[in-house]
Amino acid sequence: MIKQLTSLNDAKAAVEDVNRGLVWLVEGDLPRLASWDLAAGQLSRHLDLPSPPSGVALSGDRKDVLIALQDGTVVTVPADDPAAGMTRVVQIPLELGQMAATTPLTGRGHALAVAGPASRVVSVRLSDGQVRNVVDVPDLTGVTASASDVWAAATTAGEGRLHKITTGTTQGLVSGQLPTGHLTVSADRELLLTAHPAADRVSAFRFADGSVTVCATDTPGLEGRIVEMHGLDDGRFLLVTGEGLAVADDLGDLESRPRLVPPADPLFVGSWIPLQYDLSGSALTGDDLSFVVHGAPDAALVSHASTTPGPEGHKVPMLIAGGLLGEFEVSMVETATGVELDRVTFEVTDHWRDPDHGPSKMLQGDSAPPPAGDWGGGPNTPQNLGTNAHNGRWRVLVLLVNTRDGAFPATDPGLAAARKAILDEVQDGATFNGQTRSARHYYEELSGWNPSTGRGLTVQAYNNRVYGPVTLPEGWGSYFAQKKDAAGTVIDARWSSLGATVQTIITRTISDGLLTNADYSNIDVLLMVPFSPDAPGTGTNRFVWPHASSARTFLAGTNVANDQETFGFIFVPPDFATQDGRQVHTTLSHELGHTLGLPDLYNFPSYTPDITGRLTGNWDMMAGSRDTLPHFTLSNRMRQGWVDAAHLKLYNFAGAASVNDSITLHAAELGTPPAGRVRGIEIRRADGWNAYVEYRGRQPGQIGDTLPADRRVVITDVTSDAFITPNSRPPIIFVQNDEDGDGPILDTAADYEDLEPATQTTLLVKVDSTAADNAVVKLEYGSDGRPDPGIRPWSGGPDWQSPDIEVRNAKSVADPGRWYNTPWVGNPNSVIAKVRNSGDLLCKGVVVDFYVTEFTVGDGPWIPLGSDTRDIPPNATQEFTAGWSPTSATGHYCIIVRIRLYQDPTVAGVVETNIYNNEARSNYTRFVSASASPSSRALARIQLANPFEDSAVVTAVVHQTHRFHRVYLDHQWLRVPGGGSRPVQVFDEALAGFPEAEEYGDITESLWGRDNKVSIEGWAERPFPSDCGAPTLTGGAGVRVGSGRATTTRVTEAYLSYAAGTVEYVDGAGGAPDGKIVVVAQEADESGIIDPIGDRVTVEGTVQNGQFSFEFRRPLDAEHGMVQAHFLGDFGAAPSESEAVLVHE
């Protein structure tokens, strides 16, 4: 029976006081402390509180009522005389949530509270107010204690979890719960009681057997939504709702029935949330359900996948918001009967208000740009050539943007003038210093654009027009912000777009009918031009500081499955010339470089004085957007594919005789050289490290390269893309100044000398003559005989793996086509590092160290695996090896190989040539999305790393290669502490078995034929003032997800020298798998505990028609053993492994 006791005004929390026969309560509507007398049935309101409360508890000696206020204050009130008033214990600079208290044998004990936004449990010693952090738990909602035991409730991505808390650590009790609220422990200490206010449910976790009972609280006998449930001393259950207090004699009094939990918050367009549901009171399971979206077909999509394949797999439906704005409904239906079990409302919005935590995101379809090359060449071919090639038309959709704080003219001629002004800057041409200039003019001149061949690059406004303005409904500050640190202090007064602003603008253009998905599917760049609310020098200078990004994926339509498009974006203000003094086409030319994949070459605070003094400045557009319109330096033009290999003179001095050559350099501004000239010289310092020599001279009629000094030979120092920590140096700098001070920028008769101290060998580049279109240089070099052990770093997405690191094990040997370079968890692996000596001296005693670290897009703690020492002959490759037995069940790893700085052990002063090729990394994660109606969902946990000293927002940019996979990201961006990391979760599911996949026809062959390669890049905002607002690439991680029908493997007969068994498809749809299988037998005791240093036998065999049997090559040398079979999969068959079977001699 349920009995309503009294009405309350926004009850926040309660605690039973057994000694006094009371229930203490705190209310939030009019903040105050109240109590309910259980015997007399009387409510008393005792005193007003200074701010809204969040929790209440009793001190350990039961003498005081403890109250947590949301503003961080903890106060006490005498339980015997509440009218005596409050005493403040402490003020914590955190927002407080639910409160609990420990009950020591003596003394007052500690108060405990949930504290945000850091999401931690804090304790307050009541004797002196000392505060300490107990543990950080993401997404905490509640905390409770009994004696010295502490428990907590948390909800992440819609899934509730309970934890046992000890100082600094947590132990999981139960997961897969409905979204949690407050948590209590029953007076008899047998039950942990959780409120689920979003679901109108409560649950009871029984300590004795770990069972969970879920009960409904949306019954006629209860007023308002549940806040807490308490197990009273008399065995009844006290129900605290926002509007009242009730008591139930038994949990059975709370009716149970199927319930679909409504999303607690609006969904951002393109985001997702797990749909939580409760089937208590019915015999239904997740397999019996389907979900239907009402209101509009494109309002949302429900993906009903499983965390594990097969009938026992737990179904977790995802509600994925489309691009339609407004309120809609989703219902939960019993599939067999069509009976609607529950229906809830959800809202889709295009505005996100949290600058430090991004919304989730779902990606579907092939969104991967062409993979960037690594070094783009070997020992006898140019490096950095065509590694990020762009030729043809770079299509830019130009869009004017209004906010509530400022707008372009609504009608002509003012609107037409605004459109013409920006179109002139993009392509048509604006007059500046007597020249007609635009971004198009700049790139055609820079790249040598040839419309007849399509070689080079031209910039074209989409449809040769300017669109908009699109009007955003809120003020400037809702879409743009000044850069701040973690404490909220402004560190850069310039305004940049917030993380969700681009998607908001795109969605508004679609909902307003201004643009369509067809428009966005035909562009390379979206250029947004927001109206500046403040005139120059007024207010807070509200104009957008120019910034850009390379390609990202956006929902560019209403259908979340089919309307996703990938393109770069740029923001520029229309009035940059008056706000800053530089022309729009100037800064636009720089920002377009970012959309072409080029990084900034600016100064960072972390650079040493040597690096700062060698920045390229006015000699490369990516070193600053300057009205002189400097061209790219040679290696940047090479990356874009605008230089032919035949037009380069290459030198690699390893093993070569002395050199004394005269070379004629064609002016870089003039494109293809005539016979007898070259566009540049590449001097190989080491693999991945080159010096480039080019000639720069002002050319009549050109708008760009109005250089700081005319007719100069320029020498740059270039490291190829290694994706190392980006705060050590930019990839392109000048070579160091030489002893006579001629430096890297040479006039006639000047020279650059690089003297090797150990061998007294000199590289000399001397300028003999210069003319308008060429320079003649002399290059001299004496062979120095140097060692150079090196290893190639990872090469970027989608794999993020070094070609010189390989993991080998029994699986990869048995089936290299499927398991090459894939770690095997819980089994012996060999990590192989292929180190090449590019020098012409023997490398004696090279030492290679091996490490493993967490799966990250930056850096994390390194765990050593071992070292190996070997000699490497000149121009040869040697394999170095370390053993590794990965234990993590998640299978996410990053292997790091580092070559110690090499110095010849017998010849003093002989040091390796290159320190930039001594480290390489490879990420390892592979899953199989096993289809068993529907597919399972694979999970990876990846750390977003921040390489800078101060906190920064780091964005996770995801690309994938398979159009029939979906990838889910739980946060698009996070604020990460300086030098730290924070995790994001990435899910992948193949579309096999999904009803909506029917529109694509039979996709099984495509799914089974190739893996989906998922690339996750980290892009960090710079936590310091910078002339460009573009983020910095911190690194990346790659995930491979295969697909196939789910299988189950069983060992049906096994001995110490023999094994037999079966492999079957889980879905029961017929057929039997074939493929390779690996059986492992390990020494164990008679109870099956494996001896980690005992005997081990690994045997590979073949599965034919679902059957396998074979003798081992030798018997296991033990009295007892555990035998386990690992099916490696085949085309259309997912891998699986059997249970381990105990065998005896």
GUNU-618658 format. One line per 4 residues: number of its first residue (from 1); for each residue z, y, x of C-alpha. Coordinates in steps of 0.5 Angstrom, whole numbers. Each point is the difference from the previous one (the first is absolute). Layout:
NUM = Z:Y:X; ...;
This chain:
1 = 0:0:0; -2:7:2; 5:6:-2; -2:7:1;
5 = 7:4:3; -2:7:0; -6:5:2; 0:3:6;
9 = -4:6:3; -5:-2:6; 5:-5:3; -2:-1:7;
13 = 5:-6:2; 7:-3:-1; 5:-4:3; 6:-5:-3;
17 = 7:2:1; 4:-7:-1; 7:3:1; -1:6:-5;
21 = -4:-4:-5; -6:6:1; -7:0:1; -1:7:4;
25 = -7:3:-1; -4:6:2; -5:4:-4; -6:4:2;
29 = -2:4:-6; 6:4:1; 3:-2:7; 7:-3:-1;
33 = 5:-6:1; 2:-4:-7; 3:-6:-1; 0:-6:-5;
37 = 7:-3:-2; -2:-7:-2; 6:-2:-4; 1:7:-4;
41 = -8:0:-1; 0:8:2; -4:4:5; 3:6:4;
45 = -4:5:3; 5:2:6; -4:6:4; -6:3:2;
49 = -4:-1:6; -3:5:5; -7:-3:0; -3:-7:-3;
53 = 3:-6:2; -3:-6:2; 5:-6:1; 7:-1:-1;
57 = 5:-5:3; 8:-2:1; 3:1:7; 2:-6:3;
61 = 8:1:-2; -3:2:-7; 4:6:0; -6:5:0;
65 = -7:0:-4; -5:2:5; -6:4:-2; -7:1:3;
69 = -4:6:-1; -7:0:0; 0:6:5; 4:-4:5;
73 = 7:1:-1; 5:-5:-1; 6:2:-4; 7:-4:-2;
77 = 4:1:-6; 7:-3:-1; -1:-6:-5; 7:1:-3;
81 = -1:8:-1; -7:2:0; 2:6:-3; 2:2:7;
85 = -7:1:2; -4:-2:6; 0:0:7; -6:0:4;
89 = 0:-6:6; -7:2:3; -6:4:-1; -6:-5:3;
93 = -7:4:1; -4:-6:-4; -1:-1:-8; 5:-5:-2;
97 = -1:-6:-5; 4:-5:-3; 7:-1:3; 5:-6:2;
101 = 6:-1:4; 3:-5:4; 7:-3:-1; 4:-2:6;
105 = 6:-3:0; 4:6:2; -2:8:0; -5:4:-4;
109 = -7:-4:2; -7:3:1; -4:3:-6; -7:-2:1;
113 = -6:3:-3; -8:0:0; -3:6:4; -7:3:-1;
117 = -5:1:2; 2:-4:6; 1:-6:-4; 7:-2:3;
121 = 6:-2:-2; 6:4:3; 7:-1:0; 6:5:0;
125 = 7:-1:3; 4:3:-6; 6:1:5; -4:5:4;
129 = -7:1:-3; -3:-3:6; -8:-2:-2; -4:-5:3;
133 = -6:-4:-1; 0:-7:-2; -7:-2:-1; -7:3:-1;
137 = -3:-4:-6; -7:3:-3; 0:2:-7; 7:-1:-2;
141 = 3:0:-7; 7:-2:0; 6:-3:4; 6:-3:-2;
145 = 6:-4:4; 6:-5:-2; 5:0:5; -4:1:7;
149 = -6:-3:-3; -6:5:-1; -6:-1:-4; -6:4:-1;
153 = -6:1:-5; -7:3:2; -7:0:-3; -6:0:5;
157 = -7:1:-3; 3:-2:-7; 3:-7:2; 8:0:0;
161 = 4:-3:5; 7:-1:1; 4:0:7; 6:-2:4;
165 = 2:6:4; 4:-1:7; 0:6:5; -7:1:2;
169 = -3:-6:-3; -2:-3:-7; -1:-7:-2; -5:-1:-6;
173 = 4:-3:-6; -6:0:-5; -7:3:-1; -5:1:-5;
177 = 4:3:-5; -1:6:-5; 0:7:3; 8:1:1;
181 = 5:5:-2; 7:0:1; 4:-6:3; 7:-3:-2;
185 = 4:-6:2; 4:-4:-6; 8:1:0; 0:-8:1;
189 = -5:1:6; -5:-5:-3; -5:4:-2; -5:6:3;
193 = -2:4:-5; -6:4:0; -3:5:-5; -7:1:-1;
197 = -1:7:-3; -7:0:0; -1:-7:-3; 6:1:-5;
201 = 3:-6:3; 6:-3:4; 0:-6:4; 6:-4:3;
205 = 0:-3:7; 5:-6:0; 3:-1:7; 1:-7:-1;
209 = -7:-3:-1; -5:6:1; -2:0:-7; -2:6:-3;
213 = 0:2:-8; -4:6:-3; 3:3:-6; -3:5:-5;
217 = 3:7:-1; -5:3:-5; 4:-3:-6; 2:4:-6;
221 = 7:-1:2; -1:5:6; -1:7:0; -4:3:6;
225 = -3:-4:6; 5:-4:5; 3:3:6; 5:-5:2;
229 = 3:-7:-3; 7:-2:2; 4:-7:0; 7:2:-3;
233 = 6:-3:2; 1:-3:-7; -7:-4:1; -4:5:-4;
237 = -6:4:2; 0:8:0; -7:3:-1; 0:7:2;
241 = -6:4:-3; -2:7:1; 2:1:-7; 6:-4:-1;
245 = 5:-6:1; -1:-7:-2; 3:-6:1; -3:-7:-1;
249 = 5:-7:0; -5:-4:3; -7:1:4; -3:-4:-6;
253 = 1:5:-4; -5:4:3; -7:-2:-3; -5:-2:5;
257 = -8:1:-2; -6:1:5; 0:7:2; -5:4:4;
261 = 3:5:5; -4:7:-1; -1:4:6; 5:4:2;
265 = -4:6:3; -7:2:-1; -6:-3:4; -4:4:4;
269 = -7:-1:0; -2:-7:3; 7:-2:2; 3:-6:-3;
273 = 7:-3:-2; 2:-7:-1; 1:-1:-7; 7:-3:-1;
277 = 2:-4:-6; 5:-5:-3; -1:-6:-4; 7:-2:-1;
281 = 1:-3:-7; -7:-3:0; -3:-7:3; -6:5:3;
285 = -1:0:7; -5:5:4; -6:-5:-1; 1:1:-7;
289 = -1:8:0; -6:5:0; 0:7:0; -4:5:-4;
293 = -1:7:2; -1:5:-7; -3:7:-1; -6:0:5;
297 = -3:-6:4; 0:4:7; 7:2:-2; 3:-5:5;
301 = -1:-7:2; 5:-6:0; -1:-5:6; 4:-6:-1;
305 = 0:-4:6; 6:-5:3; 4:1:7; -1:-7:1;
309 = -6:-5:-3; 1:-5:-5; 4:-1:-6; 6:1:3;
313 = -2:7:3; 4:6:-3; -5:5:-3; 0:7:1;
317 = -4:4:-4; -2:7:3; -2:6:-5; -5:4:4;
321 = -1:7:-3; -7:2:-1; -3:8:1; 1:1:-8;
325 = 6:5:-1; 5:0:-5; 5:-5:-4; -3:-8:-1;
329 = 3:-6:-2; 0:-7:3; 3:-6:-4; 2:-7:2;
333 = -3:-6:-4; 1:-7:-1; -7:-2:2; 0:-7:-4;
337 = 1:3:-6; -2:8:1; 7:2:-3; 2:6:3;
341 = 7:0:3; 2:7:2; -4:6:1; 2:6:5;
345 = -3:7:1; -2:3:7; -3:6:3; -5:2:5;
349 = 0:6:4; -4:4:5; 6:3:3; 5:-2:5;
353 = 6:4:2; 4:-4:6; -3:3:7; 3:-6:4;
357 = -1:-6:-4; -7:-1:-2; -2:-4:-7; -3:-7:1;
361 = -7:-2:0; -5:-5:-2; -7:-1:3; -5:-5:-2;
365 = -7:0:3; -3:0:7; 3:7:3; -1:-1:7;
369 = -4:5:4; -4:-4:6; 5:-2:5; 1:4:6;
373 = -2:-3:6; 4:-1:6; -2:3:7; -7:-1:-2;
377 = -3:-3:6; 1:-5:6; 0:1:7; -8:2:1;
381 = 0:4:-7; 2:6:-2; 7:0:-4; 2:5:-6;
385 = -7:-1:-2; -1:0:-7; 7:-2:-2; 0:4:-6;
389 = -7:2:-1; -3:5:-6; -7:1:0; -3:3:-7;
393 = 2:4:-5; 8:2:-1; 1:1:-7; 5:5:-2;
397 = 2:1:-7; 3:7:0; 5:2:-6; 3:6:-1;
401 = 8:-1:-3; 4:5:-4; 8:-1:-1; 4:4:-5;
405 = 2:5:6; -7:2:1; -7:-1:-2; -8:1:2;
409 = -3:5:-5; -2:-4:-7; -7:3:-1; -6:3:4;
413 = -1:4:4; 7:-1:3; -1:-8:0; -7:0:2;
417 = 2:4:6; 6:-4:2; -4:-7:-1; -6:4:5;
421 = 5:2:5; 3:-7:1; -7:-3:0; -3:4:5;
425 = 6:-2:5; -1:-7:-2; -8:-1:1; -4:7:-2;
429 = 2:4:5; 5:6:1; -2:6:4; 5:1:6;
433 = -1:4:6; -7:1:-1; -1:-8:-1; -1:-4:-6;
437 = 5:-6:1; 3:-5:-5; 3:-7:1; -7:-3:-1;
441 = -3:4:6; 6:-2:4; -1:-7:0; -8:0:0;
445 = 1:4:6; 5:-5:3; -3:-6:-2; -7:1:1;
449 = -2:-1:-7; -7:-3:-1; -1:-1:-8; -6:-4:2;
453 = 4:-5:3; 7:1:-3; 3:0:7; 5:5:1;
457 = 4:3:-6; -1:5:-5; 5:3:-5; -2:0:-7;
461 = 4:3:-6; 0:-5:-6; -6:2:-4; -1:6:4;
465 = 6:4:-5; 7:1:0; 4:-3:-6; 6:3:-4;
469 = 4:3:0; 5:-6:-2; 7:3:-3; 6:-3:2;
473 = 6:1:-5; 5:2:4; 2:5:5; -2:0:8;
477 = 6:-3:2; -1:-6:-4; -6:-2:4; 1:3:7;
481 = 6:1:4; 2:3:7; 2:-6:5; 8:-1:0;
485 = 4:-5:4; 5:-5:-3; 5:5:-2; -5:4:-4;
489 = 0:6:5; -7:3:1; -3:-1:7; -7:2:-1;
493 = -2:6:-5; -7:-2:-1; -1:-4:-7; -3:-7:0;
497 = -2:-5:-6; 5:-4:-2; -1:-8:0; -2:-1:-7;
501 = -4:7:-1; -7:-3:2; 1:-5:-6; 2:5:-5;
505 = -6:4:2; -5:-6:-1; 4:-2:-7; -1:7:-3;
509 = -7:0:2; -1:-6:-4; 4:1:-6; -3:7:0;
513 = -7:-3:0; -2:4:6; -2:-6:4; -1:-7:-1;
517 = 1:-6:4; -7:0:2; 1:6:3; 5:-2:4;
521 = -3:-7:2; -6:4:4; 4:5:4; 3:-1:7;
525 = 5:6:0; 4:4:-6; 1:7:3; 5:4:-5;
529 = 0:7:0; 7:3:-3; 0:7:-2; 5:3:4;
533 = 6:3:-4; 2:5:5; -4:6:3; 0:0:8;
537 = 7:2:3; 4:0:-7; 5:-5:-4; 1:-6:4;
541 = -8:0:2; -2:-6:-5; -6:-2:3; -2:-7:2;
545 = 0:-1:7; -7:-4:2; 1:-7:0; -3:-7:0;
549 = 0:-7:-1; -5:-6:2; -2:-5:-6; 5:-2:-5;
553 = 0:-3:-6; 1:3:-7; -1:-1:-7; -6:4:-2;
557 = 0:-2:-7; 4:-3:-6; -1:-7:1; 5:-2:6;
561 = -4:-7:2; -7:3:0; 0:7:1; 3:1:7;
565 = -3:3:6; 1:2:7; -2:6:4; 3:5:4;
569 = 3:7:-2; 1:7:2; 4:6:-2; -2:7:2;
573 = 2:7:-3; -6:4:-3; 3:6:4; 1:-2:7;
577 = -3:5:3; 4:5:-3; 7:-4:0; -1:-2:7;
581 = -6:3:4; -4:-6:1; -7:-2:-4; 1:-5:-6;
585 = -7:-4:3; 4:0:7; 6:-4:-2; -4:-4:-5;
589 = -4:-2:6; 7:-2:3; 2:-4:-6; -6:-3:-1;
593 = 1:-4:7; 6:-3:-3; -4:-3:-6; -4:-3:6;
597 = 6:-3:3; 1:4:6; 7:2:1; 3:7:2;
601 = 0:2:7; 6:5:0; 6:1:3; 6:-4:-2;
605 = 7:2:2; 1:-7:3; -5:1:5; 2:1:8;
609 = -3:6:3; -5:-3:4; -3:-3:-7; 1:7:-3;
613 = -4:3:6; -6:-4:-1; -1:1:-8; -8:1:-1;
617 = 2:6:-4; -7:4:-2; -4:-5:3; 1:-5:-6;
621 = 0:2:-7; 5:-6:-1; 5:4:4; 0:6:-4;
625 = -4:3:-6; -3:7:4; -6:4:-2; -3:-1:6;
629 = -2:-7:-3; 1:-4:6; -4:-7:0; 3:-6:1;
633 = 1:-3:7; -4:-5:2; 4:-6:-2; 1:2:-7;
637 = -7:1:-1; -1:-7:3; 5:-3:-5; -4:3:-6;
641 = -6:-3:3; -4:6:2; -1:-2:7; -5:-6:2;
645 = 3:-5:6; -7:2:4; 2:7:0; 6:-2:4;
649 = 1:-1:7; 6:-5:1; 4:-1:6; 5:-6:1;
653 = 2:0:7; 4:-7:0; -3:-4:5; -6:5:2;
657 = -2:3:6; 1:7:2; -4:5:-5; -4:7:2;
661 = -4:2:-6; -3:6:-2; -1:0:-8; -3:6:-5;
665 = 4:1:-6; -3:2:-6; 4:6:-4; 4:-4:-5;
669 = -2:5:-5; -8:-2:0; 0:-7:-2; -5:-5:3;
673 = -1:1:7; -7:0:3; -1:-6:6; 4:1:6;
677 = 6:3:-4; 6:-3:-3; 5:3:-5; 6:-2:3;
681 = 3:-5:5; 5:-5:-1; 5:-2:6; 4:-6:-2;
685 = 7:1:3; 2:-7:-4; -1:-3:-6; 1:4:-6;
689 = 1:6:5; -6:5:2; -2:6:3; -6:4:-3;
693 = -4:5:3; -4:5:-4; -4:7:1; 2:5:-6;
697 = -4:6:0; -1:6:-6; -7:-1:-3; -4:5:-3;
701 = -1:0:-8; 6:-5:0; 6:2:-4; 5:-5:4;
705 = 3:-1:7; 1:8:1; 4:-3:6; 6:3:3;
709 = -4:0:7; -8:-1:0; -4:-5:4; 6:-5:2;
713 = 0:-7:2; 6:-3:-4; 4:-6:1; 5:-4:-5;
717 = 5:-5:1; -1:-5:-6; 4:-6:-2; -3:-5:-6;
721 = 3:-1:-6; 6:-4:1; 5:2:-6; 6:1:5;
725 = 5:5:-2; -4:6:-1; 5:5:3; -1:-1:7;
729 = -7:3:1; -6:1:-4; -6:-4:1; -4:5:4;
733 = 2:5:5; -2:3:6; 0:-4:7; 6:3:4;
737 = -1:6:4; -2:-2:7; 3:3:7; -5:6:1;
741 = 1:2:-7; -7:-1:-2; 3:-4:-6; -4:-3:-6;
745 = -5:5:-2; -5:2:6; -4:5:2; -6:0:5;
749 = 2:-2:7; 7:-2:-3; 2:-8:0; 6:-4:-2;
753 = 3:-5:5; 4:-6:-2; 4:-3:6; 3:-6:0;
757 = 6:0:4; 1:-7:2; -8:-1:2; -2:7:2;
761 = -6:-1:-5; -3:6:-3; -4:1:-7; -4:6:1;
765 = -3:4:-5; -4:6:2; -4:5:-4; -6:1:5;
769 = -4:5:-5; 0:2:-8; -5:2:-4; -1:2:-8;
773 = -1:-7:-1; 2:-4:5; 5:-1:6; -1:-4:6;
777 = 6:-4:3; 2:-4:6; 4:-6:-1; 3:-3:6;
781 = 5:-6:0; 2:-5:6; 2:-7:-3; 8:0:0;
785 = 1:-8:-1; 5:1:-6; 4:-5:-4; 0:1:-8;
789 = 3:-5:-4; -1:2:-8; 0:-3:-7; -3:3:-6;
793 = 4:4:-5; -1:-1:-7; -6:3:-3; 2:2:-7;
797 = -1:-2:-7; -1:-4:-3; 3:-6:4; 4:5:5;
801 = 0:-6:5; -2:0:8; -6:-4:2; 4:-2:6;
805 = 6:-3:-4; 0:-7:-3; 5:-5:-3; -1:-7:0;
809 = 4:-6:-3; -2:-7:-3; -3:3:-7; -5:5:4;
813 = -2:-6:5; -1:-5:-6; -4:5:-5; -2:6:4;
817 = -5:3:-5; 6:1:-5; 6:1:5; -2:3:6;
821 = 5:5:3; 5:-1:-6; 7:-1:2; 3:-6:-3;
825 = 7:1:-2; 6:-5:2; -4:-3:5; -2:1:7;
829 = -6:5:2; -3:2:6; -1:8:1; -6:1:4;
833 = -2:6:4; -7:1:3; 1:5:6; -6:2:4;
837 = 0:3:7; -6:5:-1; 2:2:8; -3:-3:6;
841 = 6:-2:3; 4:-6:-1; 6:1:-5; 6:-4:3;
845 = 6:-2:-4; -2:4:-6; 6:0:-5; -1:0:-8;
849 = 6:1:-5; -1:-2:-7; 4:2:-6; 0:0:-8;
853 = 2:6:-4; 0:1:-8; -6:1:-4; -1:7:1;
857 = -5:6:0; 3:3:6; 6:-3:4; 6:-4:-1;
861 = 5:-4:5; -3:-4:5; 3:-8:0; -2:-3:7;
865 = -4:-6:0; -1:-2:7; -4:2:6; -5:-3:4;
869 = -3:1:7; -7:-1:3; -5:2:5; -7:3:-3;
873 = -6:0:5; -4:6:0; -5:1:-7; 4:-6:-3;
877 = 4:-2:-6; 6:-4:0; 4:-3:-5; 8:2:0;
881 = 4:-4:-5; 7:0:-4; 3:-4:-5; 2:2:-7;
885 = 3:-4:-6; 0:6:-5; 6:-1:-5; -2:5:-6;
889 = -2:-3:-6; -4:6:-2; -5:-1:6; 0:7:2;
893 = -1:2:7; -2:4:6; -1:-3:6; 0:5:6;
897 = -2:-1:7; 1:4:6; -2:0:7; 5:2:5;
901 = -3:6:5; -4:-4:5; 2:2:7; -3:-5:6;
905 = 6:-3:2; -3:0:8; -4:6:0; 4:6:-1;
909 = -3:6:-4; -5:-5:-4; 2:1:-7; -5:-1:-6;
913 = -5:4:-2; 2:1:-7; 7:1:-4; -3:0:-7;
917 = -3:-7:-1; 7:-3:2; 2:-1:-7; -3:-4:-6;
921 = 2:-2:-7; -2:-4:-6; 3:-1:-7; 0:-7:-3;
925 = 1:-1:-8; -4:-5:-4; 1:-2:-7; -4:-4:-5;
929 = 0:3:-7; 0:-7:-3; -3:0:-7; 4:-5:-5;
933 = -2:5:-7; 1:5:3; 0:1:7; 7:1:4;
937 = 1:7:3; 1:0:7; 6:5:3; 0:4:7;
941 = 6:4:2; -3:6:5; 4:5:4; -3:7:-1;
945 = 2:3:7; 1:7:2; -1:1:8; 2:8:0;
949 = 7:2:1; 1:3:-7; 0:-3:-7; -7:0:-3;
953 = -4:-2:-6; -4:-6:2; -6:-2:-4; -2:-7:-1;
957 = -8:-1:-1; -2:-6:-2; -7:-3:0; -3:-7:-2;
961 = -6:-4:1; -1:-4:-6; -2:2:-7; 3:-5:-3;
965 = 7:1:2; 6:5:-2; 5:3:5; 6:3:-2;
969 = 4:5:4; 7:2:-2; 0:7:3; -6:4:2;
973 = 5:4:4; 7:0:3; 4:5:4; 2:-3:6;
977 = 5:2:5; -2:2:7; -1:-6:4; 2:-4:-5;
981 = -4:-5:-6; 0:-1:-7; -3:-6:-4; -5:0:-5;
985 = -2:-7:-3; -7:-2:-1; -3:-5:-5; -7:-4:-1;
989 = -2:-4:-5; -7:-3:-1; -3:1:-7; -1:-8:-1;
993 = 2:-2:-7; 1:7:-3; -3:2:-6; -3:6:2;
997 = -4:-3:6; -5:-3:-5; -4:6:0; -2:-1:7;
1001 = -2:-7:-2; 1:-6:5; 4:3:6; 3:-6:3;
1005 = -5:-1:5; 1:7:2; 8:-1:0; 0:-7:4;
1009 = -6:2:5; 4:6:4; 7:3:0; 2:7:-2;
1013 = 2:4:6; 5:5:-2; 1:6:5; 6:5:-1;
1017 = 0:6:5; 6:5:1; -2:7:0; 6:5:1;
1021 = 0:7:-1; 2:4:6; 7:2:0; -1:7:3;
1025 = -5:6:-1; -7:-2:2; -7:4:-1; -2:-6:-4;
1029 = 3:-4:-6; -3:-6:1; 4:-6:1; 1:-4:7;
1033 = -2:-8:0; 6:-4:2; -3:-7:0; -2:-5:-5;
1037 = 2:-7:-2; -5:-5:-3; 1:-6:-5; -5:-6:-2;
1041 = 0:-3:-6; -4:-6:-2; -1:-3:-7; -1:-7:-3;
1045 = 3:-5:-5; 7:-1:1; 2:-7:3; 6:-4:1;
1049 = 1:-5:5; 5:-6:0; 2:-5:5; 0:-7:-3;
1053 = 1:-5:5; 3:2:7; 3:-3:6; 1:2:8;
1057 = -7:-2:1; -4:1:-6; -1:4:-6; -4:0:-7;
1061 = 0:5:-6; -4:4:-5; -3:7:-1; -1:2:-7;
1065 = -3:6:-3; 6:3:-4; -4:2:-6; -2:-7:-2;
1069 = -7:3:-1; -3:-6:3; -3:-2:7; 4:-2:6;
1073 = 1:4:7; -3:-1:7; 2:3:6; 4:-1:6;
1077 = 7:-1:0; 6:0:6; 6:-4:-1; 6:2:4;
1081 = 6:-5:2; 6:2:3; 6:-3:2; 6:1:-5;
1085 = 7:-3:-1; 1:-5:-6; 1:5:-5; -6:4:2;
1089 = 2:5:4; -5:2:5; 2:0:8; -4:6:2;
1093 = 0:-3:7; -2:-7:-2; -6:-4:0; -6:3:-3;
1097 = -7:-3:-2; -6:4:-3; -6:-4:-3; -6:3:-3;
1101 = -4:-4:-5; -5:0:-6; 1:1:-7; -6:-4:-4;
1105 = 0:0:-8; 7:2:0; 3:-5:5; 2:-1:7;
1109 = 3:-5:4; 1:-1:8; 4:-3:5; 3:5:5;
1113 = -3:0:7; 7:-2:2; 7:-2:-4; 5:6:0;
1117 = 5:-2:5; 6:0:-5; 4:-4:-4; -1:5:-6;
1121 = -5:5:-1; -3:5:-5; -7:0:-2; -4:6:-3;
1125 = -7:0:-2; -4:7:1; -7:0:-4; -4:5:3;
1129 = -5:2:-6; -7:0:-1; -5:3:-3; 3:2:-7;
1133 = 6:-4:2; 6:4:1; 5:-3:6; 7:-3:-2;
1137 = 5:-4:3; 4:-6:-2; 8:0:0; 3:-3:6;
1141 = 1:-8:0; 6:-3:3; -2:-7:4; 3:-5:4;
1145 = -1:-4:6;
